[in-house]
Amino acid sequence: MLTLEPLRPDHADALLAFELANRAYFTRTVPDRGDAYFAEFPARHAALLAEQAAGICHFHAIVSEGTLVGRVNLIDVEDGSAELGYRIAESAVGRGLAKAAVAEVLHLATTTYALTALTARTTLDNPASMAVLTHHAFTPVEEFLLDGRPALRYRRALA
């Protein structure tokens, strides 16, 4: 069972621990956040909360059995569209959490955030992410390089 919680100030410690514990795992398939992200985490977390308060982004912690095991975000909200992004802890992969979290954020995107379309992107060496997007009816629309790595951009219209 998972719960999506809108990002809050009290998520900061758990979120930083999650990002640090999974940094090497994430950089296998997504661009690294860089040392500055971790060194300046309190300010970065505050900036994310400000973006969320302004309606520019919608950030969510994925909590399973009381532990923060991922995040799913809708960023750059503009004209009814946003970009979907998500991360699941290495220790939690293979349990369907990404599929479930994306399903929940798709529901929120239409019912709470009034969005009409989403985009997403993933590197070609991340077949699990591509499977999650395909499962949720995202369609590949463009090949490009993401930090020098072959990647796909996906799109999905929302009802």
N, C-alpha and C positions, 0 to 999 in steps of 0.2 A: 504494500500500500504506500502511496506517495501523496504528499500534499505540496501544492505550489503556494508559497508565501510571498507576497509582494516584498521586495527588498526593504529592510528596515535598518536603522542604526545599530540595533543589537545583533545583527547578522555579521558585523564586521570581523570579529575574531574567528568565527567558524568559517567565513568565506575566505579569509586570508589563509587559514590552515588548510582548507580544501585546495586552494590554488597552489600553495607551496608543496603539499603532499603529492599533487598530480602534475606538477610542472613538466617533469621529464616525459611522462606519459602523453600529455597533451602535445608537446612539441614534435612528437612523431608524425602527427597529421594536421596540426594547425600551427600558424605562426606563433612564436614565443612572445609573451607579453613584455619581455625585457626586464632587466634588473631594476630600473626606475619604478616600474609598476609596483614591485614588492617593497622597495625602500620608501616609497611615498604612498603606501596603501591607505593610511587614514585620510589623507587629502583626496585621494582618488575615490574612496568610498563616499565621502561627503559630496564630491562632485556628481557621482552617479545618483545619489539621492536628490540632489538639486535638479538634475535633468529629469528625473522621474516626477518630481513635484511640478515641473513646468510642462509635463505632458509630452516631452520630446522622446522619451523612452519609457518602457515598462520592463522592469527587472524583477525576476522571480528566483527565489531559492527553492530548490527541490529538496524536500525533507522526507526521509524514509526512516521509519522506526526511531524518530527523534534525532536523526543525524542528517546534517547537510551533505547530500551526496551529488549535488549538481546544481546547475543553474540553467534557466531558459529565459531568453530576453527577446524583446521586440524593440529594436533601435531605429533611430532616425525616422520617427513617425512624422509623416507629411502627406497631405492630400489623400488621406484614407489608406495609405500604404506604410509598410514598415519592413525591416529586415529581421528575420528570425535567426537566432543563434542559440546554441545549447552546448553544454559540457556535462559529462557524467564521470564521476570518480572511477578510476581504474578498478577499484575494489567492488564496484557496483555494476559493472558492465555485464551484459548477458542476461539481465533480469527483466528486460522490457521497459526499463525506466525512461529511456529516451522516447520511445514510442508513446508511452503514457503521458509524459510531460508535454510533448508536442501536441497530442490530442487535447489536453487540457488548455494549453495556451491558444490553440486554434479556436476553442470554444470562447475563451475570454476575448480573443481578438474580435470576434463578431458580436458578442453579446455585451461586453463591458467597454471595449475600446472603440467600437464602431468602425473597424477597419474593413476594407473591401478587397485588399490584395496583400500578399506577402511575398518577399523574395528570400532566398537563402543561398549560401554558397558553401562548397566543401571541396577539399582537394581530392584528386582522383585516387590517392592512396588511402582514402578513408571510406571503404565500402560499407561500413556499418552506418555511417551518417547518410550516405547515398540511399541505403535501404530504408532508413527512417523517413527520409523525404519522399521517396517513391511510394512508400506505404500510405503516406498522407496526401497523395495525389498532387505532389509538386512535380512540375515538368521542367526538365533541363532546357534552358533557353540560350545558353552561351558558354563557350569554352574560353578560358582566360588563364593568365598566370597569377597566382596568389603568392606573393613573396618568392617569385621565381619557380613555383611549383604548379604543374598543370592542375586546373580546377574547373568546376562547373558552377554556373549560376542557375538557380531554379526559381520558378515563379508559381504561385497558386492564387487564383481568384477565390474570394470568400463569398459565401451566400449572404 
